[in-house]
């Protein structure tokens, strides 16, 4: 793999962050002993920067700082863990996450110095930490089995809490204080999903934050509007939450890097305009207990100029893989990369929308991407696109959205997986597109076991 080509699209952000003193360009040691140049996957805000993984796939999804301030752990969606300033105890074995499952959270064990990693199927893997179990989550389509999205440990090392997208919380080795299960609009219509959990050292309770920015306390105090310190988050989706030092409130992170605080020091965050300019997503936050500053992680996984097209979707809920991949949520859908629009409408698709654009650069050059169903188009036929172009706006609705590979010879509603689709199976082209999105940092869709998927053309790119 040529690492340099992945760094180029975000070089300006790296230089800007260095200029602000938020990060430094350093050479760090990975667990394997290989030397890599770290740029912007982690930024330190009023905290010592100790390194970060290079800008290569897969995406950075979570952070865990140690309770003594020695350093932090960085988790990628494939379960890979990197350690900075602290001992490394292992990663999820290669190939252990299958069928659309991704790693989603990491928590530090203050008792042993190890850590726990949770994956979307609810399994919790222990590394130099006791195995305490995890929720049982069955695979299935249309989001009926809410994925595990985060994990938070207690300061005394007794155990941890696992949060699911429907707001459900389960405690392992620790007392349960309640959850949002059954209280969220989670499903095929207007989804509001839980995205983060943090424990309160002062009360022993915890906070849960949802994608629309609402924080609910369970035996933990919640900020009145008059005491909440806000930054330039605008309408950006919420992605994570972290507790302050020794139970002094919490920090709420938005996808553009903006941070809201309650009973915690206000810091100058990374400039949201810089993050948005390169298509990055602020995906995780962790507190440094010594300085009171914090670390932000960035889901920034460019591939030859391609960027995550769903990076600003609020309440993104992966659904089934069929001809393409279905997602629920709301917000702008971007072009994956440079391209030209071939089609906008098709009457035989739900809502009459079938946006098709041909990619004109990168490893998928000449292939056609479609965005269909419950989307309001923002492009016209013949328009030239970049990875910063909004092709449409996804709205909350039962039909949600479908995106995938269109038939280059019939861009007016025909998809590559059409002849492989029996009405409820995952096609080879749908599975391939889901893998492509996962490379770019998007949560993959849910495979359907209702028939053979078929095969790809021999010349089709694999991811």
C-alpha positions, -999 to +999 in steps of 0.1 A: +000+000+000+013+035-009+006+054+023+016+088+008-014+089-015-038+087+014-022+116+032-024+142+004-061+151+006-058+160+043-024+177+043-038+212+046-058+202+077-026+187+092-006+218+086-034+240+100-036+219+131+002+220+136+000+258+132-026+260+159-004+239+182-032+213+185-011+185+170+024+179+159+038+159+130+057+131+147+071+097+142+055+071+164+059+034+170+030+010+162+025-022+182+043-041+154+073-019+157+069-002+123+075+035+122+047+056+108+042+094+104+012+105+123-010+134+111-045+142+119-063+111+131-059+124+167-056+160+178-047+171+213-065+201+228-047+214+259-033+179+264+001+163+254+000+149+219+016+114+219+009+102+184-018+088+162-023+062+134-014+073+099-042+083+075-049+049+060-080+028+062-100+017+081-115+046+100-107+056+135-139+051+156-130+055+193-105+066+219-097+057+255-073+077+277-057+061+308-067+073+342-031+083+351-026+106+320+002+085+306-015+082+271-043+068+251-056+040+229-070+045+194-095+020+179-102+015+142-134+000+128-116-033+120-107-038+157-071-027+153-058-009+185-028+014+186-012+025+219+005+059+225+024+063+258+009+032+272+014-006+269-002-024+240-021-056+248-035-066+214-061-060+188-092-079+175-077-107+154-078-101+116-110-117+101-127-120+135-153-093+126-175-107+098-208-101+082-210-063+084-198-062+120-174-034+130-156-024+162-174+006+178-159+014+212-129+010+236-128+015+273-098+015+297-097-008+328-083+013+356-078-018+378-055-038+354-043-011+329-058-031+301-089-024+279-121-037+265-132-034+228-169-037+219-181-045+183-215-038+168-227-073+174-224-067+212-194-089+218-168-074+242-132-086+239-109-082+269-072-073+266-053-076+298-087-071+315-113-095+330-139-110+306-173-098+320-195-104+290-216-083+266-251-080+252-264-107+228-273-090+195-287-110+166-280-102+130-308-090+108-321-064+083-340-032+086-322-023+119-345-043+141-316-055+162-300-023+176-262-024+173-238-018+201-224+017+195-202+026+226-187+013+258-177+032+290-159+019+321-160+031+357-130+048+373-126+021+399-122-007+373-152-027+384-166-030+349-183-012+321-216-002+304-224-011+268-247+013+248-269+002+219-283+024+191-318+022+205-307+037+238-305+005+257-278+003+283-264-029+299-240-030+329-213-057+333-198-058+368-214-025+376-249-014+388-275-005+362-292+029+365-316+029+335-316+034+298-335+051+268-346+017+254-382+022+241-380+059+244-363+068+211-377+072+176-355+043+165-365+024+134-375+030+098-391+064+104-374+095+118-346+077+137-330+092+167-302+070+178-279+068+209-243+075+200-223+078+232-221+070+269-199+084+297-197+075+334-200+101+362-172+096+388-190+118+413-223+100+414-216+065+400-242+071+373-238+078+336-248+101+307-262+089+273-261+113+243-282+108+211-275+119+176-296+150+179-274+163+208-298+155+237-280+143+269-299+122+294-285+116+329-290+083+348-281+092+384-260+119+369-267+157+366-277+171+332-270+206+320-297+232+321-297+253+289-284+284+308-253+266+319-243+248+287-212+262+270-216+258+232-193+261+203-200+263+165-217+230+161-246+244+141-268+215+131-240+190+130-248+155+143-235+145+177-209+117+177-196+111+212-195+122+249-168+121+276-169+128+313-149+156+329-121+151+354-133+136+388-170+140+379-169+176+368-195+175+341-191+163+305-180+172+269-202+166+239-185+162+205-201+170+171-191+156+137-175+189+127-152+189+158-172+214+178-175+206+215-202+216+241-194+215+278-212+213+311-194+221+344-161+216+325-134+240+312-141+256+279-113+249+254-106+262+219-114+232+197-101+224+163-116+248+136-147+231+123-142+248+089-109+230+085-124+196+093-154+201+069-131+213+041-115+179+038-145+158+046-133+145+079-156+135+108-148+140+145-157+106+157-144+103+193-133+123+224-114+113+255-103+134+285-067+138+298-071+136+336-038+154+343-042+185+322-080+186+320-077+189+282-090+163+257-082+143+226-104+143+195-102+115+169-110+119+132-127+094+109-107+106+079-101+078+054-096+093+019-091+068-009-076+084-040-097+115-036-128+096-024-145+106+009-173+094+031-205+105+013-226+101+045-203+120+068-229+146+079-260+124+081-277+127+115-290+095+131-274+073+104-289+038+107-274+010+085-301-012+070-302-041+047-279-049+018-298-058-013-292-043-048-273-016-030-272-006+007-301+010+026-296+038+052-320+058+073-312+092+087-314+128+076-289+153+061-268+159+031-255+131+008-222+140-008-206+126-040-180+101-032-155+118-055-151+136-088-178+127-113-205+138-137-243+134-132-260+110-156-296+108-142-317+124-115-352+109-116-368+075-124-405+069-119-403+032-109-382+040-078-399+050-045-402+088-043-393+089-080-356+097-073-327+079-089-296+101-089-267+085-109-233+099-113-202+084-130-169+085-111-142+101-133-111+094-112-097+069-087-098+031-087-136+031-095-132+054-125-159+047-150-183+031-125-216+047-118-230+054-082-267+058-076-285+075-047-322+067-047-356+068-030-362+093-002-338+120-013-344+155-026-320+160-056-296+189-055-279+183-089-288+183-126-278+161-155-244+170-168-232+187-136-196+180-126-191+169-090-164+167-064-162+150-030-175+183-016-207+183-038-241+176-022-260+154-046-292+153-024-308+157+010-319+125+028-352+130+048-366+108+076-391+084+060-401+048+060-384+041+027-351+057+038-324+057+011-306+032-011-272+037-027-250+014-047-236+007-082-258+016-111-256+000-146-233+022-166-252+014-198-287+021-183-283+049-157-320+058-157-330+034-129-312+002-137-286-011-111-258-036-115-273-060-090-307-061-106-305-095-121-291-110-089-319-097-067-347-121-057-366-096-036-348-100-003-312-113-008-279-094-007-264-092-042-227-093-050-228-057-061-246-046-030-220-064-008-192-049-028-206-013-024-211-019+013-174-029+015-165+002-005-184+025+019-168+008+049-133+016+035-144+052+035-155+051+071-192+044+067-208+018+089-216-012+066-250-024+057-266-056+071-261-088+049-293-108+041-291-146+041-320-152+017-303-165-013-270-166-032-255-131-040-242-140-074-208-129-087-190-097-097-175-090-131-139-101-132-127-066-138-147-051-109-126-035-081-125-052-047-121-033-014 
